[in-house]
Amino acid sequence: MTFRLYYWPTIPGRGEFVRLALEAAGADYVDVGRTQGASAVAEMINRGMHFAPPILENDYESVSHVAHILAWLSYPLDLAPPNERDFRRMEQLQLTVTDFVAEIHDVHHPLGPTVYYEDIVDVAQSGARAFLHDRLPAFLAYFERTLQENPYGSDWLVGDGCTTLDLSLFQVMRGLRYAFPNAMRLMTTPWLNELALRVAQRRRIRSYLDSDRRIAFNNDGIFRHYPELDEQV
Ligand SMILES: N[C@@H](CCC(=O)N[C@@H](CS)C(=O)NCC(=O)O)C(=O)O
């Protein structure tokens, strides 16, 4: 069955977490924003069922919110842990990724998405200082510990195989290294680095990353590189 992904065509953004799962599984999908333009995404939102993209649809239903979409996809795409308890653990960790991503976004938009970064650089700089000093190390340490303490071994975050959660952490690590290269050099994340490598080396992910379907990070997305924020560490 073909999935249809609705997401803004020019940024990796939150759509990338969904794209990575579809790509890792070799799923059949149409990237509606990239094939039909942003207006097709706006039309989907204007229909009123979902507040914001990403939205994933098949012939029977449409679902929004990254964590919810990934929970939906993980079993059919064979990217879920084998039992219910570990599935709940995966969901819980994915919701922590949701919180982490929101905080990363808020570094450049501390007063919400409608106030331009250029108008509040000084506010953003003090927010960046707090984020880089406290929140970034706290989130990273949490995921490092999760990997280290996985009872099935430290290759993956939950269970003994790659899940949608591992793909998301790969994207977060890549995004953080793009946005905060200076700050990230000061973070010690050996387990997450290994995880990101392991994900990048998967056959389908490798060919996806080399393809033009993969959108490069840029300063319109969630992970933005502003040197004046990165140097607040
Ligand atoms: N909680 C949602 C957040 C969705 C979201 O904020 N989407 C952004 C793009 S990454 C958007 O276009 N938001 C429009 C809006 O909030 O009005 C998720 O995890 O998917």
The ligand as a Gaussian input file, in Angstrom:
#p B3LYP/6-31G(d) Opt

LIG

0 1
 N        3.810000      18.047000      17.685000
 C        3.889000      18.110000      16.251000
 C        4.458000      19.458000      15.825000
 C        4.163000      19.765000      14.379000
 C        4.768000      21.081000      13.932000
 O        5.102000      21.947000      14.742000
 N        4.936000      21.222000      12.621000
 C        5.560000      22.417000      12.063000
 C        6.543000      22.057000      10.996000
 S        7.890000      21.142000      11.681000
 C        4.520000      23.299000      11.417000
 O        4.438000      23.441000      10.214000
 N        3.721000      23.936000      12.258000
 C        2.718000      24.859000      11.819000
 C        2.019000      25.457000      13.017000
 O        2.355000      25.078000      14.156000
 O        1.158000      26.284000      12.797000
 C        4.737000      16.931000      15.746000
 O        5.521000      16.379000      16.540000
 O        4.614000      16.535000      14.583000

